[in-house]
Amino acid sequence: MVRAWLTVSALAVLCGCDRNVARMEQPDDPQGPHREQIAAARVLLEQKEDWADRAEWEVEKSGDGWKVIAWRVEHSNQHGPNRYLPWGYSVIELDSRSVAVHYEKKG
């Protein structure tokens, strides 16, 4: 009975994880086409977190603005999504002028 309860509990925790964000394969170049959005997101991340110097970036167009995901690199010797923990990221929403309008820590 205890084993069944633990199994159900573990599945409930896994189902509760945010499935909308999958760990990225390849980060955006901070000097590339989204450099303005990454620079704006970096300023906010530096104010909120102590790992901004280890962040890798993912930028997506979102309505009138941008959604920038800062992934915290935990395993720098790994490649692809194995570099990050599933919960080791922050989401920064920017408006069309690259002004931060929302910050959400996921880890």
PyMOL commands that set and color helices and strands:
alter all, ss='L'
color gray80, all
select helices_A, chain A and resi 2-15+35-48+52-54+80-83
alter helices_A, ss='H'
color red, helices_A
select strands_A, chain A and resi 55-62+65-73+84-94+100-105
alter strands_A, ss='S'
color yellow, strands_A
deselect
rebuild
show_as cartoon
